Amino acid sequence: MKNKLFYNTFFSLAHIGLLLALVACSETSTAGGTVDDNAVADYSADEKAIMESKVDSIQIFADVTPADIGDYAMDSTDFWYAITFSDVGDDYFSVEEYDPFFICYVRVHQYDFGVQTSKSVENVGEFTQTFFMTASENGVVYHTKLDNDYHNAMNCEKDLSVFEQSCESEGGILYRHKADCGENNLHLTCSTSLEHLSDSVANILNVNAQKMKQWCMEGK
């Protein structure tokens, strides 16, 4: 009787251990968290690459000192600061003129899943536009960001209005990190959430680089 009780107890414990092992094996770590294997299988290779880049693709940009939330003109949401990519990037387009001074370049950052444009126009202002992607278990987010300094309030107000309308039409969330045309500067981000990428990363970056090239030449 004792032997039978011992063997029944042993096999019950072994069965529980096997179930726990199966549960543990069904989970895998990605993007700084733990998700089900079946959920991971739903992501494309590009989406997994974004999630796994430099640990967590959101934290790579968001892990900095927050904005001064005591300043009513600023918010403390992620990406309020200028985005700095980890690599120099690949030149996509550039133009330089010196009479009058005008310079603009577009660089694609393949490994950081982004595109950035810097533009300087004499007597008009200094402009930076950045597109980048982040991803988590909740899906992919496209971000478009402006960090502009103007020589007059009229251009600032125009760009603010255009950016707000564009963000709304795309179903994005607008973050007005600092929108003070009295001080002639804008720091804005439009973040649009998607379940999955709309295309391959290479094509998405190329489309946004082309848009920025066109933006470079506006007003020329």
C-alpha positions in Angstrom: 0.0 0.0 0.0 2.8 2.3 0.9 4.6 1.6 -2.4 1.4 2.3 -4.3 0.9 5.6 -2.6 4.6 6.5 -3.2 4.4 5.8 -6.9 1.1 7.7 -7.3 2.6 10.7 -5.6 5.8 10.5 -7.7 3.9 10.3 -11.0 1.6 13.2 -9.9 4.6 15.4 -9.1 6.3 14.4 -12.4 3.2 15.3 -14.3 3.0 18.7 -12.7 6.7 19.3 -13.4 6.2 18.4 -17.1 3.3 20.8 -17.4 5.3 23.7 -15.9 8.2 22.9 -18.2 5.9 23.1 -21.2 4.5 26.4 -20.1 8.0 27.8 -19.7 9.1 26.6 -23.1 6.0 28.3 -24.7 7.3 31.7 -23.7 10.2 33.6 -25.3 11.9 36.9 -24.5 11.7 39.8 -27.0 11.8 43.6 -26.9 12.7 43.5 -23.2 9.6 41.4 -22.3 8.1 37.9 -22.5 5.5 36.9 -25.1 3.9 33.7 -26.3 5.6 31.9 -29.2 2.4 32.0 -31.2 2.3 35.8 -30.8 5.9 36.1 -31.9 5.1 34.1 -35.0 2.6 36.7 -36.0 5.3 39.3 -36.4 7.2 39.7 -39.7 11.0 39.5 -39.7 11.2 43.3 -40.1 8.9 43.8 -37.1 10.9 41.5 -34.9 14.1 43.3 -36.0 12.6 46.7 -34.9 11.5 45.2 -31.5 14.8 43.6 -30.9 17.1 46.4 -32.0 19.2 47.7 -29.1 17.0 45.9 -26.6 13.8 47.8 -26.8 13.1 50.1 -29.7 11.0 52.5 -27.6 13.5 52.8 -24.8 16.4 53.5 -27.2 14.9 56.9 -27.9 12.9 57.5 -24.7 15.4 56.7 -22.0 16.6 60.3 -21.4 16.0 63.2 -19.0 12.3 64.2 -19.3 11.2 67.6 -20.3 10.7 70.2 -17.6 7.0 69.5 -16.8 6.9 72.7 -14.7 7.1 74.7 -18.0 3.5 75.1 -19.2 4.8 75.4 -22.8 6.3 71.9 -22.8 5.1 68.4 -22.3 7.0 65.4 -21.0 5.9 62.8 -23.5 8.4 60.5 -25.2 10.4 62.0 -28.1 10.2 65.6 -27.0 13.9 66.0 -27.7 15.7 65.9 -31.0 16.2 62.3 -32.2 19.9 61.3 -32.6 20.5 58.1 -34.4 23.4 55.8 -33.5 25.0 55.9 -36.9 25.9 58.5 -39.5 23.4 57.1 -42.0 23.5 56.7 -45.7 23.3 59.9 -47.9 20.1 59.9 -49.9 20.0 63.4 -51.1 21.9 66.7 -50.5 22.0 70.2 -51.9 24.3 73.1 -51.0 24.1 76.7 -52.2 25.9 79.6 -50.7 24.5 82.7 -52.4 22.1 82.9 -50.8 22.9 80.2 -48.2 20.8 77.1 -48.6 21.7 73.6 -47.5 19.6 70.5 -47.1 20.4 66.8 -46.8 18.5 63.6 -46.3 20.0 60.5 -44.6 18.6 57.1 -44.2 19.4 55.2 -41.0 18.7 51.6 -41.9 19.8 50.1 -38.6 17.8 52.5 -36.5 14.8 52.3 -38.9 14.6 56.0 -39.6 15.2 58.9 -42.0 16.3 62.4 -41.0 16.5 65.6 -42.9 18.3 68.8 -41.9 17.7 72.1 -43.7 19.0 75.6 -43.3 17.7 78.6 -45.3 19.2 82.0 -44.9 16.9 84.5 -43.2 14.2 81.8 -42.9 15.3 79.2 -40.3 16.9 75.9 -39.3 14.7 72.8 -39.7 15.0 69.1 -38.8 12.5 66.5 -39.8 12.7 62.9 -38.5 10.8 59.8 -39.4 11.4 56.7 -37.3 9.7 53.5 -36.3 9.3 51.8 -32.9 7.6 48.5 -32.1 6.4 46.5 -29.1 4.1 43.6 -28.4 1.2 46.0 -29.0 2.3 46.7 -32.6 4.3 49.2 -34.7 4.3 52.9 -34.4 5.4 55.4 -37.0 6.7 58.7 -35.7 7.2 61.9 -37.6 9.0 64.7 -35.7 9.7 68.4 -36.3 12.4 70.4 -34.5 12.4 73.8 -36.2 13.7 77.3 -35.4 12.3 80.2 -37.4 13.3 83.8 -38.2 9.7 84.9 -38.1 6.4 83.8 -36.5 4.4 83.6 -39.8 6.4 80.5 -41.1 6.2 78.9 -37.7 2.4 79.3 -37.5 2.0 77.9 -41.0 4.1 74.8 -40.4 2.3 74.2 -37.1 -1.1 74.3 -38.8 0.0 72.1 -41.7 1.6 69.5 -39.3 -1.5 69.4 -37.0 -3.9 68.8 -40.0 -1.6 66.2 -41.5 -1.3 64.3 -38.2 -5.1 64.4 -37.7 -5.8 63.2 -41.3 -3.4 60.2 -40.8 -5.2 59.2 -37.5 -2.1 60.0 -35.5 -1.6 61.4 -32.0 0.0 64.9 -31.9 2.5 65.8 -29.2 3.1 69.5 -28.9 6.4 69.2 -27.0 7.0 72.9 -27.4 5.0 74.9 -29.9 5.8 78.6 -29.2 5.7 80.7 -32.4 6.3 83.7 -30.1 9.7 82.3 -29.6 9.8 81.0 -33.2 10.3 77.4 -32.5 8.4 74.1 -32.9 9.0 70.7 -31.3 6.3 68.3 -32.4 5.8 64.6 -32.9 2.9 62.8 -34.7 2.7 59.1 -33.6 0.5 56.7 -35.6 -0.1 53.3 -34.2 -0.5 50.2 -36.4 -0.8 46.5 -35.7 1.7 45.7 -38.4 4.1 47.3 -40.9 2.3 48.5 -44.0 5.3 47.4 -46.2 8.9 46.2 -45.9 11.2 48.4 -43.8 13.3 49.2 -46.9 10.3 50.4 -48.9 8.9 52.5 -45.9 12.2 54.2 -45.4 12.6 54.8 -49.2 9.1 56.4 -49.4 9.8 58.7 -46.5 13.2 59.6 -47.8 11.6 60.6 -51.1 9.0 62.8 -49.2 11.9 64.5 -47.4 13.7 65.1 -50.6 10.7 66.9 -52.0 10.4 68.8 -48.7 14.0 69.9 -49.1 13.3 71.6 -52.4 10.1 73.3 -51.3 10.3 77.0 -51.9 13.3 76.7 -54.2 
